[in-house]
Amino acid sequence: MEEGVEIVYDEGRWSLFKLLREEARAMMGPISSMGLEALAYGSIARGDVSASSDIDIFIPSLPTPSILEFALERCSFKVLKREIIQATPSYAAKGYITVGERRSYSFPLVEMKPIELEFYGFAGSVSIPQLTEGIRVPGVDKRLMLITPTARGHMESSIIGREGAVAKLLGISVEAVKDRVRTLKRRERVGRTGVFLKRILKPDESFGEVFDELSRERPALRRRLRTW
């Protein structure tokens, strides 16, 4: 693999990284207490954080969203917004719970395809034990740059033309890498075009009832089997 350019972090960036990781671990606590797997993905997993970095927590499987909401509120996380989002007609619908500015949880509402789950390996993701141990992992950012952690910061290099080698390094399929390259290149070319479906839930609505309602109205949702 081509090494690329090394980006050396200053003390401020290391401090921010540590602070964001502590916040991510706190956000993952309620999920762990439920006996469920949780992953923090993106820059917080790779280490290339900035002041505008999100903390996104993904839960691969979930008994019921209401249990998650209860667990979050019990741990003093205020639920600010709940949404159902389906990025494209062929992608899995997911639930999103926002608990702060650029702070959210997501979980599948239908069975996810392997290539969809591989997105988290593409971006880079870490579990609670990895967060606790300070482990950083390689992943690809929105610029299609491979970010590989180093002791001083990270190495970065373009993945274009190296999809096979990048897939091997990240432990995902070449198809998943090519899919993300197509998606991100299209965004770069035509701009962010929005999502296929986005429905904000009202305070008295549940994920289950709204998903059922949307499934009756939208064939694209009915084509994917629910898992909860």
N, C-alpha and C positions, 0 to 999 in steps of 0.2 A: 504493500500500500504506500502511495505517495504520502510523505510526511506533511507537507504543506507549511503553513506559517504558525509559529508559536505566539500566542497572546499571553503576556505575563500580567497577572492580577496585582493590583496594588492592595494596600492594607484595607482600604475602604471597601473594595469589592469582596475580599475575604470575609470581612465583618458582615456585609450584607448577606452573603451566601449563608453564613452561620445563622443569622437572624431568621432568614426565610425558611431554612431547614427546621429550625426549632418551631416555627409557626406551622409548618407542614406536618411535623410529627404530632403537634397538638390537635390538628384537624383530623389526623388519621386515628387518634386515640379512640373516639367513639365507635369507629368501625371495627377496630381490633377487639374492643370489649364485647362486640356482638359475635366474635369468632369468625369474622369475615376477612377476606384478603382485601387490601387496599394498596393502590399504587400512586405515587406522586410522579408525574411525568413532565417532560419538557426541560427547560433550562435548569430547574431546581434539581433534576436528576443528573444533568450533565455538569453543572457548575457555572455555566456562562450566564449568570444572572445579571439583571440590571434593576434600576429603581422601578421600572414598569413591568417587571416580571409577574406573571400570574402564578397562583398556587392552585393547580388543578389536581383533584384527587379522583381517581377512577376506581370504581368498585365492579370487578368483573361479574359478580353474581350477587343477588339480593333476595332475601325471602319476601319482604313486602316493603315498598317505599315508606309506608306509615311507621314501620319499626325504625327505619333510619331517621326519619324526622323526629321521632320520640327520643332516640339516642342522642341526637345532636342538641335538642333543646335541654335534655337532662344534663348535658355537659356545658350548658350556657352558651351555645351557638344559636344566634337568632336567625331564623330562616327569613330571608328578605324577599326571595323570589323563587318560584318553582315553574319549570317549563318542560314541555315535551318538544324535542327537536329531531327532525329527520333531515339529514343533510341533502340527500338526493333520493329519488324514488327507489333506488336499489339498496340504499344503506339502511342499517338497523336504526330504528327509532330509539332515542335515549332520553332518560329523565335527567334534568339538571336542577340542582338546588344551590342557590347563591346565598352565601352567609357573610359576604363583605365585598368591598371593591376588589375585583379580580381574584376573588376567593370562591371556589365552587367545587361541588361534587357532581359526578356523573355516573350513570349506571345504565345498562341495557334494559330495554323493555321487551325485546325480542331476542331470540338466539342469534348471537353474532357469528358471522363467517370467520374462518381462520384468518383471512387476509385483513379483516377489520380489526381483529384483536392484535395483529402484528403491527398495527399503527403505533402502539405503545412501545414496542421494541424499536421501531424506526425512530421515534422521537427521543427515546431513552426513558426508562422508568425504574423506580426503586421502591422497595418494600419498606415497612417500618424498621425491621432489623438493619437493612442497608443504610437507612437514614441515621439510625442510632450509631452505627459504626463509622459514619462519615464517608461511606463508599460513593464514588461518582462513576457514572457509566457513559460510554460513548452513545451518541445519537445524532440525528440530523435536524438542523434548525430550518426555519421557513425560507432561508436563502438557499437551501439545498447544499449547505456546507456541513460536512462531517465534523463534529466536535468530539475530539478525543482528549480526555483529561490528562494533565501532566502535573508534576509536583509543583510547578510554578504557575500553572493556569491551564491552558489547553492548546492543542494543535487544531487548526482548521484547514480544510481543503474541500474543493468542490467534488461532489459525487458523480457529476455528469460524465458518462463514459466509463464509470467504474462501478456500475450498479451491482455486478456479480460479486466483486470483492467486498463491497460495503454490506451486502446481504449476508455474506459469510461472517464478517466481523460482528454484525449485530445479531446474528443467529436467527434471521428471518428469511422468508422466501424472496427470490429475485422479483417475483410478480408483485409482492407488496412494495418493494422499493420502486419499481417502475410505475406502479399505480400512484404513489405519492409524488413522484417526479411529474407525471402527467397533470395531476391535480394542481400542484403548486405552480407549474409553468403556465397553466391556463389562468390562474389567478393573477399572475404577473402580467399576462398578455391582455386580459379583458377586465381585470379588477375583480374585487370581491363581489360576487353576484347574488349574495344572499343564500338562504337555505330553502329547500323544497317545502318544509313544513316547520312552523314555529308557533306553538300555542302556550301562552302564559296562563297558568292555573289561577283561579280565584281562590280566596282564602277557604271557602267552604267546599272546594272540589278536591277529589283525590286523584292520584295518578291513574289508578285503575279505572275509575268511571270515565275520566276524560279520554283515556286510551281506547276504551270500548266505544265511546261515542265517535272518535275519529276513525276507528277501524271500520265502523259501519258506513262512514261517509267517503273513505278513501281506500280504493282497492290496493294501492301500494303498501299500505299498512297491513292489510289482510293477508298479503302474500308472505309475510314473515311470521313464523310461529312465536307465540309468547312463551316466556320461560318462568313467569311468576304468576 
